[in-house]
Amino acid sequence: MALDTNACIYHLERQAAFSGLLDAVVARAIGGALHVVVSAVVQLELLVRPYASGDLRVLRHILEFTEEHAGVVTTPLSREVVHVSAQIRAMTRLKLPDAIVVGSAVVDGADLVIGNDGKFEQLNSSSRLEVASGSRRLRVPAFLRLDDYT
């Protein structure tokens, strides 16, 4: 399972409308029952505000979540992620950061991306998308829009 930036923000800021679902996902990851992927792009987007404001408490909170929580892995921007993300962008016309979020999810084997950006809805098309990575064919994960579950 992968989390888009807005899902991470909702979790980190304890947004009431989404905290039940997101807290359960993170708790299962910490407990070892679930593998949660956060793209390096998501981490970058999360870090901008505390770096701009100098808020070291928020910065530390984000780093603990993205780098130290058991079961939560931040996917580096590897060569494989770059190639997979380029294919996703070519097929879907998602913006580059969004394609990297999905590409990271694909490379890490996530079967679902959780977020709130409607542009990701196309991942749920009836013909599930696949990408090539070396000699392997990888399935693009489905998308769960948080607004649909509040």
N, C-alpha and C positions, 0 to 999 in steps of 0.2 A: 504494500500500500504506500502511496506517495501523497505528500501534502503540498499543495500550492501555497504561495505566499499568504493569501488572505486566510486560509485555514490556520496557518501558523500564528498569524496575528491574532485571530479570534481566540486561539488557545492561550497564547502568552498574555493577552490582555483580559482573559476571563470574560469574554463576551457571553452574556447570559443566554442568548438565543441559541448558541451553538456549543456551549460548554459541556453539556451532557454527553453528546456524541463524541466530541473531540477529546474530552477527558477520558472517556472509556477507551478510545483508540490508543492514546498515549499510555494509559495504565496497562493495557494489554501488551504494548511494546516493551515497557519497562519490566513487566513480569515475564517476558520471553515468549509470550504466546503469539506475537505479531512482529513483523519486520516493517519498520516505517522508514521511508526514504525521503530525504529532503535534498533537493538539488543545490549545488553550489550557488546557482543564480538566486534561489530562494533565500539562502543564507545571506548573500550579498544585499538583496533588497531589504532584509530585516535589519541589517547592521547600519544602513545609511542614517536613519533617524538618530540613534544614540550617538553615532560618531559626530553628526552635525550639531547636536545639542550638548555633547560632552557628558551625557547621562551614563556614568559608569555602572550604576545599578542595573539599568535596563540592558546595557551592553553585556554585562556578566550573565544576566538571566537568559539572553538569547544564546550566548556561547555555551552555557550549561545545557540548554535544550538541544542545540544543533551539534554539539561536539562531545558531550559527556553523558547524556542519557543512554542507558542500556536499551538496546532495541531500536534506537533512532540513529540512522546513518546519514551523514551528509556526503552525497556523491560528488567526487571531484570532476572537474571538466576535462575528462580524458579524451584521447583520440577517438575511442569508440563512441563516447557520448556525442562528440562533434559530428561524426558521420551519421549516426542514427538520428540525431536532431535535424540535420540537414535534410534527410529523407522525409521526416515528419513535416518539416516546414514546406517542402516541395509538394507533398500530398495534401496538406490541409490549409496552407497559407496562414497558419498561426504566426503571431509575431515571434521574433527570434527568442526572447526570453521564455515565452510559453512553450515553444518547440523544445527548448533545452530542458525545461521542467519535465515534459513528457518523455524526451529522449533519455534523461537520467532515470526515470521510472522504468522505462523499457530495459535499459542496460542492467538495472538492479533487480529485474524480475518482478516488479510490482504488477498486480492485476487490476489496480484501481487507483485513480487520482482523485483526491478529495479537494474541492475548492468551491469557489462561488462565481467564477468567471464563465458566463454563458458561451464564450467562444470555444470552450472545451467540449461543449455538447456534441460536436461533430465526431468525437471519439466513440460515441454510442451508436454510430450508424449501423444499419443492419448487416453490412458487409464489414466485419472487423478488419481493421488495417493491420498489415504486417510490414516489417522492414527487414532488410538484410544486414547481418553483422558477420563479416567473414563468410563462412559457409553455412551459418545458421540463419533460420528465419525466425524472427521474434514478433510476438503479438503486441500490438499497442494496447495499453490498458483502457478499461472503461472509465467513465467519469461519473462521479457523484457530486451533484450540485447541492450545497448545504441549504440553500433557500428552499429546496424541495422537501426538506425534512425538518422544518421548524414549525 
